[in-house]
């Protein structure tokens, strides 16, 4: 069996060549949510808040699919590294089969529970109705996004980062054209934003399926292997369950944290702070893009190195990924510090929201190096099959660092959005340190997938 060519050669060049297309893919993928935020910001504050909180529901669904794919991507990377392409094909087929069923269940649950979710979050306030409408329409795309999440993840794990870039490019173009036409051309409001997002996700899922069934990528899907097989499900669950628990615990922390944001006290109301928080996180997603790009590239290359029996090379890959991605993200911090007002004015005309967001955005500038190492190191660990360590760190840091400090800073001491974000920054710094410690101890090199 011929091993993957990625386990030999210059690590720096290979990582850069893998990460650059992934960075483009991340940029195009994030543009879907950025366009949604931009359109909502020019409708009303209620629209911003409705779409902003709805993203957390969609994020939970996406994390479930990503967790399902965590086992598949780890197996695919190891199998490709060792030259076992049949094993990789079975892994992606099994994972997509399970994900499609999970996507259908998620769609039904969200459509039926959207009125209750909107009422629990907003009661009878203005954002409740547009949030319900957004959730119910967007949920249609969850079946398709399951295929996209798993399929693109497995493509990256095999070393193919160019095809995901092409797919997300088409998805983004579709979303921009459709959502903008529906909202600004036909006046559909929040419903137009949701329809554009759902249709774009459908396009992405169908394109991913078509590519995996063709010979245009290194890993392929076979319908005959999609029917769940107990040994394979157990194997994928063993790796993916901790990732699912990590995603779930982080989501719970985030939901509680945004509730804290809504009740912050200080110069501005909780409603204003929440709107600034939503826009600020959309902007910070620009940092998540290069971090995720090098996390995915590093994880794929580390997994292939482990599959080829090269643990020392895998360690060098992780360090190089942090160096490359960390430098780029740190440079982005300068933009956040020196141009926060300009950034916020691109998303809203609300003077209070802009004023609340400027100091918070400057705080984020100093967080960027820690953010980079946390995300990249976490991706490298998961790519090697080590999903338990990140789960424990996420659970402890989220509940015992972010939430207590966020409450104290944002509500108890009246620090507003900046006070709450101090808790978020402390959480990221703690994760950065603990993930780095986990990497240096080297237990990930012995994980069986």
C-alpha positions in Angstrom: 0.0 0.0 0.0 1.4 3.4 -1.0 1.4 5.9 1.8 0.2 9.5 1.3 2.7 11.9 -0.3 1.9 14.4 2.4 3.8 12.5 5.0 7.1 13.3 3.4 8.7 16.6 2.2 8.8 20.1 3.6 6.3 20.5 6.4 6.1 24.3 6.2 5.3 24.3 2.5 2.8 21.4 2.8 0.9 23.1 5.6 0.7 26.4 3.8 -0.5 24.7 0.6 -3.2 22.8 2.6 -4.2 25.8 4.7 -4.4 28.5 2.0 -7.4 26.9 0.1 -9.0 26.1 3.5 -8.6 29.8 4.4 -10.4 30.8 1.3 -13.1 28.2 2.0 -13.5 29.6 5.6 -13.7 33.1 4.2 -16.4 32.2 1.8 -18.3 30.1 4.3 -18.3 32.9 6.9 -19.5 35.3 4.3 -22.9 33.6 4.6 -23.3 34.7 8.2 -21.7 38.0 7.6 -24.1 38.8 4.8 -27.0 37.7 7.0 -25.7 40.1 9.8 -25.2 42.9 7.3 -28.7 42.6 5.9 -30.3 42.3 9.3 -28.3 45.3 10.5 -29.9 47.5 7.8 -33.4 46.3 8.7 -33.7 47.0 12.4 -32.3 46.2 15.9 -35.0 43.6 16.4 -33.8 41.9 13.2 -30.2 41.9 14.4 -31.1 40.4 17.7 -33.4 37.8 16.1 -30.9 36.6 13.5 -28.1 36.9 16.1 -29.6 34.5 18.6 -30.9 32.2 15.9 -27.3 31.6 14.9 -26.8 29.8 18.2 -29.5 27.3 17.4 -27.9 26.7 13.9 -24.5 26.5 15.5 -25.7 23.7 17.8 -26.9 21.7 14.8 -23.7 22.3 12.9 -21.6 21.2 16.0 -23.6 18.0 16.1 -22.7 17.3 12.5 -19.1 18.2 13.1 -18.9 15.9 16.1 -20.3 13.0 14.0 -17.6 13.8 11.4 -14.8 14.0 14.1 -14.5 10.2 14.1 -14.7 10.0 10.3 -12.1 12.6 9.7 -9.7 11.0 12.2 -10.1 7.6 10.6 -9.9 9.1 7.0 -6.6 10.9 7.9 -5.0 7.8 9.4 -6.2 5.5 6.6 -5.0 7.9 3.8 -1.7 8.3 5.6 -1.3 4.5 5.6 -2.6 4.0 2.0 -5.9 2.3 3.0 -8.4 4.0 0.7 -11.1 1.5 1.1 -11.2 2.1 4.9 -11.5 5.8 4.2 -14.4 5.3 1.8 -16.3 3.3 4.4 -15.7 5.9 7.1 -17.1 8.8 5.0 -20.0 6.7 3.8 -21.0 5.6 7.3 -20.7 9.1 8.7 -22.8 10.8 6.0 -25.5 8.1 6.4 -25.8 8.9 10.1 -25.6 12.6 9.5 -28.4 12.7 7.0 -30.7 11.0 9.5 -29.6 13.4 12.2 -30.2 16.4 9.9 -33.7 15.3 9.2 -34.4 14.9 12.9 -33.0 18.4 13.6 -35.1 19.9 10.9 -38.4 18.5 12.3 -37.4 19.4 15.9 -36.5 23.0 15.1 -39.5 23.7 12.9 -41.9 22.4 15.6 -40.2 24.0 18.5 -39.3 27.4 17.0 -42.3 29.2 18.5 -41.3 27.9 22.0 -37.6 28.8 21.5 -38.4 32.3 20.4 -40.8 32.8 23.3 -38.3 31.5 25.9 -35.6 33.8 24.6 -37.6 37.0 23.9 -41.0 36.5 25.4 -43.3 39.0 23.8 -40.5 41.4 22.8 -39.9 42.6 19.2 -37.3 40.0 18.1 -39.6 37.0 19.0 -41.6 36.9 15.8 -38.7 37.4 13.3 -36.6 34.8 15.3 -39.4 32.2 14.9 -39.7 32.9 11.2 -35.9 32.7 10.7 -35.6 29.4 12.6 -38.4 27.6 10.8 -37.3 28.6 7.3 -33.6 28.1 7.9 -34.2 24.6 9.4 -35.0 23.3 5.9 -31.3 23.5 5.1 -30.1 21.3 8.0 -30.4 18.0 6.1 -28.2 19.4 3.4 -25.7 21.0 5.7 -25.1 17.7 7.3 -23.7 16.4 4.0 -21.6 19.5 3.6 -20.1 19.4 7.1 -19.1 15.7 6.9 -18.1 15.6 3.3 -15.9 18.7 3.3 -14.3 17.5 6.6 -13.4 14.2 5.1 -12.0 15.9 1.9 -9.7 18.0 4.1 -8.6 14.9 6.1 -7.6 13.2 2.8 -5.5 16.3 1.9 -7.9 17.8 -0.6 -8.6 21.4 0.4 -9.2 22.8 -3.1 -12.5 21.1 -3.8 -14.1 22.5 -0.5 -13.0 25.9 -1.6 -14.8 25.6 -4.9 -18.0 24.3 -3.2 -18.1 27.1 -0.7 -17.4 29.6 -3.4 -20.6 28.6 -5.2 -22.5 28.4 -1.9 -21.5 32.0 -1.0 -22.4 33.4 -4.4 -25.8 31.8 -4.3 -26.5 33.1 -0.8 -25.4 36.7 -1.6 -27.5 36.8 -4.7 -30.6 35.1 -3.3 -30.7 36.7 0.2 -29.9 40.2 -1.2 -32.6 39.9 -3.9 -35.2 38.6 -1.4 -34.5 41.2 1.3 -33.6 44.4 -0.6 -35.3 43.6 -3.9 -38.6 42.0 -2.8 -38.8 43.3 0.8 -39.0 39.9 2.5 -37.1 41.0 5.6 -35.8 38.4 8.0 -37.7 35.7 6.1 -35.7 36.6 3.0 -32.4 36.2 4.9 -33.5 32.8 6.2 -34.6 31.6 2.7 -31.3 32.7 1.2 -29.3 30.8 3.8 -31.4 27.6 3.6 -31.3 27.5 -0.2 -27.5 28.1 -0.1 -27.1 25.2 2.2 -29.1 23.0 -0.1 -26.8 24.0 -2.9 -23.8 23.1 -0.8 -25.1 19.7 0.2 -26.0 18.7 -3.3 -22.7 19.8 -4.7 -20.8 18.0 -1.9 -22.8 14.8 -2.6 -22.1 15.1 -6.3 -18.4 15.5 -5.8 -18.1 12.6 -3.3 -19.9 10.3 -5.8 -17.5 11.3 -8.6 -13.8 10.8 -9.0 -12.9 14.4 -8.4 -11.6 14.0 -4.8 -9.3 11.7 -2.9 -12.1 10.2 -0.8 -15.4 8.9 -2.2 -18.9 8.0 -1.1 -20.5 4.7 -1.8 -24.3 4.3 -1.3 -23.9 0.6 -0.6 -21.7 1.4 2.4 -24.0 4.1 3.9 -26.3 1.7 5.8 -25.3 1.8 9.4 -22.9 -1.0 10.5 -22.6 -1.6 14.2 -18.7 -2.0 14.3 -18.3 1.2 12.3 -20.8 3.1 14.3 -19.1 2.1 17.6 -15.7 3.1 16.1 -17.0 6.5 15.0 -18.9 7.1 18.3 -15.8 6.3 20.4 -14.0 9.2 18.8 -16.9 11.5 18.0 -18.8 11.2 21.3 -16.3 13.3 23.3 -16.3 15.9 20.4 -20.1 15.9 20.6 -20.1 16.4 24.4 -17.5 19.2 23.9 -19.7 20.9 21.3 -22.7 20.5 23.5 -21.1 21.8 26.6 -19.6 24.8 24.7 -23.0 25.6 23.2 -24.7 25.5 26.7 -22.0 27.9 27.9 -22.5 30.2 25.0 -26.3 30.3 25.4 -25.9 31.1 29.1 -23.2 33.7 28.3 -25.4 35.5 25.8 -28.2 35.5 28.4 -25.7 37.3 30.7 -25.0 39.8 27.8 -28.7 40.5 27.6 -28.8 41.4 31.2 -25.6 43.4 31.4 -25.6 46.7 33.2 -23.5 49.8 32.6 -23.5 52.7 30.1 -25.9 50.9 27.7 -28.9 48.6 28.0 -28.6 44.8 27.7 -30.4 45.0 24.4 -27.8 47.4 23.0 -25.0 45.3 24.4 -26.4 42.2 22.9 -26.7 43.7 19.4 -23.0 44.9 19.7 -22.0 41.4 20.9 -23.7 39.8 17.8 -21.9 42.1 15.4 -18.6 41.8 17.3 -18.6 38.1 17.1 -19.4 38.3 13.3 -16.3 40.4 12.9 -14.2 38.2 15.1 -15.2 35.3 12.8 -12.6 36.8 10.5 -10.0 35.5 13.0 -11.7 32.1 13.3 -11.2 31.6 9.6 -7.4 31.5 9.5 -7.4 29.7 12.9 -9.7 27.0 11.5 -7.8 26.8 8.3 -4.5 26.0 10.0 -6.4 23.8 12.5 -7.9 21.7 9.8 -4.7 21.6 7.8 -2.6 20.7 10.9 -5.1 18.1 12.1 -5.3 16.4 8.6 -1.5 16.3 8.3 -0.9 15.1 11.8 -3.5 12.3 11.4 -1.8 11.2 8.2 1.6 11.3 9.8 0.3 9.1 12.7 -1.2 6.7 10.1 2.2 6.4 8.5 3.9 5.8 11.8 5.7 9.2 12.1 4.7 10.7 15.5 7.7 13.0 15.6 6.8 14.5 12.3 3.3 14.9 13.5 4.5 17.0 16.5 6.5 19.3 14.2 3.3 19.7 12.1 1.4 20.9 15.1 4.0 23.5 16.1 4.3 24.8 12.6 0.6 25.1 12.3 0.4 27.3 15.4 3.3 29.4 14.1 1.9 30.1 10.7 -1.7 30.7 11.7 -0.8 32.5 15.0 1.2 35.1 13.2 -1.6 35.9 10.7 -4.3 36.1 13.4 -2.1 38.3 15.6 -1.7 40.8 12.8 -5.5 40.9 12.5 -5.6 42.1 16.1 -4.1 45.4 14.9 -7.1 46.0 12.7 -9.5 45.4 15.5 -7.7 47.8 17.8 -7.2 50.7 15.3 -10.4 50.5 13.3 -13.3 49.3 15.5 -15.6 52.3 14.7 -15.2 51.8 10.9 -15.9 48.1 11.3 -19.1 48.5 13.3 -20.4 51.2 11.0 -20.4 48.7 8.2 -22.9 46.6 10.0 -25.3 49.1 11.7 -26.3 52.7 11.8 -27.3 52.5 15.5 -25.1 55.0 17.3 -25.5 53.3 20.7 -24.6 49.8 19.3 -21.5 51.3 17.7 -20.4 53.1 20.9 -20.9 49.9 23.0 -19.0 47.8 20.5 -15.8 49.9 20.0 -14.2 49.3 23.4 -15.1 45.7 23.3 -13.6 45.2 19.9 -10.3 46.8 21.2 -10.3 44.3 24.0 -10.5 41.5 21.4 -7.4 42.8 19.8 -5.3 41.6 22.7 -7.0 38.2 22.7 -5.9 37.1 19.2 -2.7 35.2 19.9 -4.4 33.1 22.6 -7.4 32.5 20.3 -5.1 31.3 17.5 -3.3 28.8 19.7 -6.5 27.5 21.3 -8.3 26.9 18.0 -5.3 25.5 16.0 -4.0 23.3 18.8 -7.5 22.0 19.4 -7.9 21.1 15.7 -4.5 19.4 15.7 -5.5 17.3 18.7 -8.8 16.3 17.2 -7.2 15.5 13.9 -5.0 13.0 15.7 -8.0 11.4 17.3 -7.6 13.0 20.7 -11.1 14.3 21.4 -11.4 13.6 25.2 -8.8 16.2 26.2 -10.4 19.1 24.5 -13.8 18.0 25.9 -12.6 18.1 29.5 -10.8 21.5 29.0 -13.9 23.0 27.3 -16.2 21.8 30.1 -14.1 23.1 33.0 -13.0 26.4 31.4 -16.4 27.3 30.1 -18.4 26.7 33.3 -15.7 27.8 35.9 -14.0 30.6 34.0 -16.2 32.3 31.3 -19.5 32.2 33.0 -18.5 33.3 36.6 -16.2 36.1 35.3 -18.7 37.2 32.7 -21.4 37.5 35.3 -19.2 39.4 37.7 -17.8 41.7 35.1 -20.9 42.3 33.0 -23.7 42.4 35.7 -22.5 42.4 39.3 -19.8 45.0 38.8 -21.7 46.8 36.0 -19.0 46.6 33.4 -21.4 46.1 30.5 -20.3 44.4 27.3 -16.5 44.9 28.1 -17.0 43.5 31.6 -18.7 40.4 30.3 -16.1 39.9 27.5 -13.4 39.8 30.1 -14.8 36.5 31.2 -14.7 35.3 27.5 -11.1 36.4 27.1 -10.1 34.6 30.3 -11.7 31.5 29.1 -9.9 31.6 25.8 -6.5 32.2 27.6 -7.1 29.2 29.9 -8.0 26.9 27.0 -4.9 28.1 25.1 -2.6 27.1 28.1 -4.3 23.7 28.8 -4.4 22.7 25.1 -0.8 23.5 24.8 0.0 21.4 27.9 -2.0 18.5 26.5 0.0 18.7 23.2 3.4 18.8 24.9 2.6 15.8 27.1 2.2 13.8 23.9 -0.7 11.4 24.9 -2.4 12.1 21.5 0.4 10.1 19.8 -1.0 6.9 21.3 -4.7 7.4 20.7 -6.3 4.5 18.8 -8.8 5.3 16.1 
